[in-house]
Structures are given as C-alpha cells and as structure tokens.
Amino acid sequence: MQFHVAETFVSINGEGQRAGEPAVFIRFAGCNLHCGYCDTAWANQGDTVYQCMTEKEITSYVEASGIQNVTLTGGEPLIQEGIGGLIDCLGKIPSVRIEIETNGSVDITPFLQQAVRPAFTLDYKLPSSGMESAMITDHYRYLEKKDTIKFVVSDQEDLERARQIIAEYQLQGKCGLYVSPVFGQIDPARIVEYILAHKLNQVHVQLQLHKWIWSPDRRGV
C-alpha cells in the first residue's frame, strides 16, 4: 500500500493535549472538505505535489526520528486507503503515541479497535468554516479522555455554536476541549472573556504555537 504524503517533518505539537511536546508529523495530501479558513489548502488541491510512501517507509521514518509522539494529519488522513494498516504498523514501535488529526466528517469507528488505539483530535467545523453540515456528532459517544474536540472560531456566532455543542453532547469532562482562534480573525482575548463569562469549565483556550514561534505560513513546523 502506498500513501500520498505531502510532507514529513519533526517539530513540536502546535495544539491539542500535547502542545509544546516534540512530535513527528506525517501530512497526507487531499481532503474531502473545503473550509473557508483552511491553513493547509496547499495540501488539499488536485495539483498538490506529494510523494508516494509505503507503510514500511513511513514507519522507518518515524522510528528513525526517535520521537514518541506521532501525528497523522492532512489534508484528511482518514480518507487515505489502507490507513488502518499504517496505524497498526506504527503501533508496533515501542512507546509510540499516535494522534490522528481528523476534520470530524469521516467515520472513526473502523479505527477504534486498532491493536494500539490512536488518540483522535476531531474538529467541529463551526458556521464560519462553511462545513458544519458535514460533522458526524455520533462520534462523541466513543471518545475517551485522551481524545480531543477542537473548535476553531472566527466570530461571536462560532463561539455561541461551540458552547451549544459542548452542552448538547455533555462534552465537559469526557474528552479534551480546545477553542482556538482563526489566526488574525478574532482577538484571543474575546475567546477568554467568553469562556469566563459562561463558566466553561474544562474548556481550554489555545493558540497555535507554531504560528507564533514561526511565520504563520511556514511549512514543516
């Protein structure tokens, strides 16, 4: 099996429960959504340049990095044919921790019974993304403490909708909950004020570290 890989790199996790920790990233080409604020659109287009890598090549790259946190991202990694087999191969690396960053529109249930169950970071696409109708909220019944739901907000409507989803599905305490701004679209202070005003306990405000440490448009970080 060969996978379409847009880039591989070692950096720190820019967001999520392991933000700031070293991680090795495998970014796959292609996505089934078209979010208005997408910051990796270059990896999703029909003419995206990618390399074909086998399970063995990806696993060897990860193992050689010496990094325990492995992030499969995109694009949308779960639309890659054979991704379950790759997850199993990566799970054989001693002490590896696999995280899958998925856009929330692809069924995760086939991957819950992997030999090493990965941690899922699921986006909930809010109104400003234009993709909210694609969200699969049935996923939320399967989430564990190590999983995350990420809300990327650009305005007040997004904040209100995120709060509604958290309440409707009783997500506080079930998994990690993170609210991040669309870079340059909303003042992070507004998010903090909203979280405090509505007493959203166990909800984290998070900035994308890699966009503050390096240029927001820089790849490979």
Buried (B, 14 or more C-beta within 10 A) or exposed (E): EBBBBBBBEBBBBBBBBBBEEBBBBBBBBBBBBEBEBBBBEBBBEEEBEBEEBBBEBBBBBBBEBEBBBBBBBBBBBBBBEEBBEBBBBBBEBEEBBBBBBBBBBBEBEEBEEBEEBBBBBBBBBBBBBBBBEBBBEEBBEEBEEBBBBBBBBBBEEBBBBBBEBBEEBEBEEBBBBBBBBBBEEBEBEBBEEBBEEBEBEEBBBBBBBBBEEBEEEEEEB
